[in-house]
Amino acid sequence: MPMLIAIACAGFVAQLVDGSLGMGYGVTSTSLLLTIGLTPALASASVHLAEIGTSGISGFSHWRLGNVNGRVLLLMGIPGGIGAFLGAVVLSNLTLDAARPMVSLVLLALGGAILFRFLHGRRVAAQIAEATALADRGIAPAAKPERRARSWMLVPLGLVGGFMDASGGGGWGPVTTSTMLAASRMRPRTIIGTVSGSEFIVSIAASTGFLFALGSAGIDPAIVAMLLLSGAVAAPLSAFLVSRFDDRSLGTAVGALIIFLNVDRVLPLFGLDPAIGFAIRLGVGVAAFVVVGGLVLRARARRAAAGSAASAA
């Protein structure tokens, strides 16, 4: 029972993250499940089985709203499914001593990618400020044509993203969304909707790979059920979280949390003494507290200034 409660807490936190940022469910939940003692294969298999339901609902909702590019979904989702199946089989056949640090290394890299994405928001902020200034002067900003993602890029992106997602317990969203936002001029809502829809294919393929390699006896339905139930409870609360904190603060905090949870488990890969893990975690925690605290204060100052300007007008 205490283990199931801990798993429910992990699913709750992961769904809060995903509902607030639009990514990070797999990376966050797998990091937390490894921390409470689950094996890498069981953690990743449980997360992907739970994601079949959540990604299917999310993808269908985006499709109904016209946020899905069917061509891009298939070009990225089918290779992603192949990569996810292979990643699940590879992870299932690794020994526990080999799998735990390797999975933590993948999660550590994904945590760094999330950190980079949300700390590197100055360019987006500058574009928004420029558009606002033009609107204030009655000038409509020039519309940029929506450029289709290059076909040759989608296949390897899907393969790599799917393999990392299954072998690392998560990462489809951080890998594919970040890459497409940087390399394509598709509308952000189309990218997010297409990635959400293709994640349904990846989740089914990864789950099939785990069932093929582990068998149904290797997966605990109670774990999957707790992840689903706790996620359903957390989903409505994520809207409140979004209203209280800006996405840069939340994204930076999530990236730092993932690094904090996984940094000590990768030390043996580099021949370092695991005993120094506490000192590294302490340094990550202090740095994250300072950076996230500064972002929160700046965001509140901007909202206060905007409120004052609106009152004066």
N, C-alpha and C positions, 0 to 999 in steps of 0.2 A: 503493500500500500504506500509507504513513503516514497518508493521509487516512482510509482504511477503519479503521485502528486507532483514530484519533481519534473516528470515528463510533461504533465499538464502545464506547469509554470513555464517550461521551455517553449511549448507551443503557443502559449498566451503571449509571451514576449516577442516571439518570432512573428506572429500575426500582427502585433502592434507595429513592429518595424515595417513589415511588408505593406500594411494598409496605409502607413504614413508616408513611405518613400516610393512605393510601387516596385520595390525589389528587396531582396535580402532575407526572404523567408527560409530558404534552404541553408544558406550560409550561417544565419543566426541560430536556427534550430539545431543544426548538426553540431555546431561549436558547443552549444549548451548540453546536448545529449552526450557528447564525448566527455564533457567535464563531469557529468554525474555518473559516468561509468559504463555507458553502452559501448559495444565494439563498433568500429567504423562501418563495417558492412551492415550491421543491424540498424545503426543510426540512419545511414543513407537510404536503405531500403524502406524503412518506416516513413521517412520524410517524403520520399517519392510516391509511395502509395497514398499518403495523405494529400499530396499535391495533385493527384489525378482529379479529385473532386473540386478542389479550389481553382486549379488552372482551367478546368473545363467550364466552370461557371463564369470565370473571369473572361475567358476567350469568347464564349457565346455572347456575353454582354457587350464586349467591344465590337463583335461582328454586327450585332443588332444596331449599334450606334454608328456604323460605317467607319470604324477605326482600324479595320484590318485590310491589308493588301494581300490578296490571296496568292498572287504569284510569288511574292517575297516569302510569305509564310511557308509555302511548299519548298522553295529553293533552300531555305534555311532550316526548316523543321525536319525534313526527311533526313538530310545528313546529320542533323542534331540527334535524331532518334538512333541512327546507326552508331554515332559516337557514344551516346548514352548507354546503349546495350553493351558495347565493348567495355566501357568504363566500369559498368556494374560487374561484368564477368571478371575483369582484371582485379577489382577491389575484393571480390568475394574469394579469390584464390590466393590472396596475399596472407601471410601469417600476421597475427596480431601485432607482433613486435615490429614488423615492417610496415604494416598498414597505418598504424596510429601516427607516427611522425610524418609519413608521406601525405596523409590526408590533412594533417595540421599545417603542413607547408603550403598546400593548395589553398586552404582557408586563410592562412596568413597573407598570401599574395592577393586573394580576393578582398580581404580587409583593407589592404593597402590601396587596391584599385578603387574601392568605395571612398576611402579617405581622399584620394587624389581628385575624384570626380566632384565631391562636394566642397572641397577646399579650393578647387580651381574654378570657382563660380564667378570670378571677376569679369571674365569676358561676357558671360550672359548678363550680368548686372549692368555692364557698360552698354550693351545693346538695348536693354530695357530703358535705361536712363536716356539714351539717345532718342529712342522712339517717343518717350514721354515728352522730351524737350521739343521735338518736332510737332507733336500733337498740340502742345501749348501755344505754338506759333501758327497753328492752323495748317500745318503741312503734313500730308499723309506720307508715311514712310513707304519707300518703294517696295513692292511685293516681290519676293524672291520666288522664282519658279521651283516647283517641287521636282527634284531630281531623283530618278529611280536609283536604288542601290545597285551597284555593279554586280552582275550575276557571278562573275568569277570570285568575288569576295565572299558571297553568301555561303557557298559550299564549304570552304575551309573554316569559315567562322562558325558554321553550324557544327561541323565535326569536332572542332576544338572545344567549343562551348558545351556541347553535349557530353563529351568525354570528361571534361572538368566537372561538370554538374553531377554526374553519377559517381565518379571516382572520389570527388571531394565532398560530396553531400550537398552541393549547391553551387551556384555560380552562373546559371544560364542568364539570368537578368543582368547582373553586373557586367558580364563579358559581352553579351550581344547588344544590350541597350547602349552601353557606353561607346562601343565601337561604331554602331550605326549613327548615333548622335554626332560623332566626330567626323564620320566619313560620308554621310549622306545628307541630302537636303530634304528628305522626306519630313513631313510635319511631325513634331514630337508625339502628338497623340496617335498618329498612324504607326510610328515606331513602337510605342508602348503597347498598343493594341495588337500589333502583329507579333511582337515578342511574347505577349501573354497567350495568344492563341497557339503559337508554335510550342510553347512550354507544355501544352497538353500532350502533344506527340512525344516530346522528350520524356515526360513523366511516365507515360505508358511503356515506352521502350526501356527505360531504366528499370521499372518495376518488373517487366518481363525478364530482363537480364538477371535481376536478383532472384526471381523465382526459379529461373533456369539453373542458376549456379548454387543457390542455397536450398531450394525446395521450400514448400509451404511451411514445413516444420521449422525452418530457420527464421521465420518472421512471426512476431507476437501480435495478434490482432488487437490486444488490449492497448498496446503502445500506439498503434495507428488510430484507434478510436479516441484515445485521450488527446492526441494531437489535433484531430478534427474537432472535437467538442470544445477544447480550450480556444482553438482558433475562431470558432463560431461566436464564442463569448467576447473575444477580444476585438473582432472586426468592427462593431459599432463604436468602440472606444477610440479607435485610431483617428476617427474624424475629429474628436475632441483634442487629441494630441496634436494634430496638424494645426488646429486653430490656436494653440497655445505656443507653439514653437515653429520657427522657420525651418525650411528643409535643410539649409546648410548646417545648422546646429544639430539637428537630428541625424543627418547623414554622417557628420564628423564623429558624433558620439557612437554610432553603430560601428563605423569602421574601427574606431579605437577599442571598442568592446571586443570585436572579433580578434584583433591583434592581441589584446590582453589575455584572452582565453586560450590562444594557441601558441604564443611565443615560446613558452617553456618546453613544449612538446617537440619542437623542431631542433632544439639544441644538440641532441645526440647525432643528428645528421651531419653536423659541422664539427664533431669531436669536442664539443664544449661540455663542461660540467653542468648537469641539470641543477645543481645547487645554486647556481647564479640566477636561476629563473625568477626567484622572488624579487631580487634586486631589479631585474629588467622589467618585471610586471609593475613594480612600484614606480619606476621611471615613466613607463607608459601611462599609468594611472594619473600621475601628477601632471604630465604634459597634456593629457586629454582634458583634465579638469580645468587647466588654465586656458587652453584654446577654446573649448566649448563654452566656458564661462564668458570669455571675451566675445564670442559670437552672439551669445544670448543677450548680453548687455548692449551690443551694437544694434541688434535687431529691435530691442525694446526702445532704444533711443530713436531709431528711424521711425518706428510706429508713433512714438510720442510727437516727433517733429511733424509727421504727416497729419496727425490729429490736430495739432495747433494751427497748421496752415489751413486745414479745412475749416476750422472754427473762425479764423480770421477772414476767410473768404465769405 
